[in-house]
Amino acid sequence: MRDGEEDRGFTVTDRRGRTGDAPRAHPTPSPSPSPGHAEERPGERPHEEPPAGPVDLSGFLMSLASAAMMHLGEPLPDGRTAPVNLPHAQEMIDLLTLLEAKTKGNLTPAESSLLANLLYTLRLRYVEKAR
């Protein structure tokens, strides 16, 4: 930038095949504040710390299983209970079953055991709720 010039930024125009709609300009995101200087906007909570450690398959499997349990009406961490939604629970169980089939022979013994135990537990709970 030269002396005396203002930073005008730029806009991005989406020109993908939309018919009947005028192209939309997207505002440029504001630069993130420097570390240690979190800017809190009204109604927003500061960003939480990311989970410790790398993301792994076991964590992913537990995430899918937790979603299935929530759809089966198990209590949430805050004590509330979500309504039972059997089709969504079945979808999560099906995803875990797909992962079991597609990763066969490529899992560690601990991952394989975790997946088998999760599927067993979820299938039992599903049958109990479906009655």
C-alpha positions in Angstrom: 0.0 0.0 0.0 1.3 3.4 -0.9 1.3 6.4 1.4 -2.0 8.2 1.4 -4.0 5.3 0.0 -6.7 3.6 1.9 -7.1 -0.2 2.2 -10.3 -0.7 0.2 -10.3 -4.5 0.7 -12.1 -6.6 -1.9 -15.3 -8.3 -2.5 -16.0 -11.8 -3.8 -18.8 -12.2 -6.3 -20.4 -15.7 -6.6 -21.1 -16.1 -10.4 -21.9 -19.8 -10.3 -24.9 -20.7 -12.4 -27.7 -19.1 -10.5 -30.6 -18.1 -12.6 -32.9 -15.3 -11.6 -30.8 -14.2 -8.7 -28.4 -11.3 -8.8 -24.8 -12.2 -7.9 -24.1 -11.7 -4.2 -21.1 -9.9 -2.9 -19.6 -11.5 0.2 -17.9 -9.1 2.7 -14.3 -9.7 3.4 -13.8 -11.3 6.8 -12.2 -9.1 9.4 -8.7 -10.0 10.4 -8.5 -12.2 13.5 -7.3 -10.4 16.6 -3.8 -11.2 17.9 -3.5 -14.1 20.4 -4.4 -13.1 23.9 -6.7 -10.3 22.7 -10.0 -12.1 22.2 -12.6 -9.7 20.9 -16.0 -10.7 22.4 -19.1 -9.5 20.5 -22.4 -9.2 22.3 -24.2 -12.5 22.5 -21.1 -14.5 21.6 -19.0 -16.7 23.8 -15.3 -16.7 23.4 -13.9 -19.6 21.4 -13.3 -22.7 23.5 -10.0 -24.5 23.6 -9.7 -27.3 21.0 -9.7 -30.8 22.4 -6.3 -32.0 23.6 -4.5 -34.4 21.5 -4.9 -35.4 17.8 -8.2 -36.5 16.3 -8.3 -40.2 16.0 -10.6 -43.0 14.8 -11.7 -43.9 18.3 -12.8 -40.3 18.9 -14.7 -40.3 15.7 -16.4 -43.6 16.5 -17.4 -42.3 19.9 -18.8 -39.1 18.4 -21.1 -41.2 16.0 -22.1 -43.4 18.9 -22.9 -40.4 21.1 -25.1 -39.0 18.4 -26.9 -42.4 18.1 -27.4 -42.5 21.9 -28.8 -39.0 21.9 -31.3 -40.0 19.2 -32.3 -43.0 21.3 -33.3 -40.6 24.1 -30.3 -41.0 26.4 -29.7 -38.0 28.7 -27.5 -35.3 27.4 -24.5 -34.1 29.4 -26.5 -31.1 30.7 -29.2 -33.5 32.1 -31.8 -32.8 29.4 -33.2 -35.6 27.4 -33.6 -35.3 23.6 -36.7 -36.8 22.0 -36.4 -40.3 20.6 -35.7 -40.3 16.9 -35.4 -43.8 15.7 -34.7 -43.1 12.0 -31.7 -40.8 12.9 -30.4 -43.4 15.4 -30.6 -46.0 12.8 -28.7 -43.8 10.4 -25.8 -43.4 12.9 -25.8 -47.2 13.6 -25.7 -47.8 9.8 -22.7 -45.4 9.5 -20.9 -47.3 12.2 -21.7 -50.6 10.5 -20.4 -49.2 7.2 -17.2 -48.2 8.8 -16.9 -51.6 10.4 -17.2 -53.3 6.9 -14.9 -50.8 5.1 -12.2 -50.8 7.7 -12.1 -54.6 8.3 -8.5 -55.8 8.7 -7.2 -52.2 9.0 -8.1 -51.4 12.6 -6.0 -51.9 15.6 -7.3 -54.5 18.1 -8.4 -51.7 20.4 -10.3 -49.9 17.6 -11.9 -53.1 16.4 -13.0 -54.0 19.9 -14.4 -50.5 20.5 -16.4 -50.5 17.3 -17.8 -54.0 18.0 -18.8 -53.0 21.5 -20.4 -49.7 20.4 -22.4 -51.5 17.7 -23.5 -54.2 20.1 -24.7 -51.6 22.7 -26.4 -49.4 20.2 -28.2 -52.2 18.5 -29.5 -53.5 21.9 -30.7 -50.0 22.9 -32.3 -49.5 19.5 -34.3 -52.7 19.8 -35.4 -51.7 23.3 -36.6 -48.3 22.1 -38.3 -49.7 19.0 -40.6 -52.0 21.0 
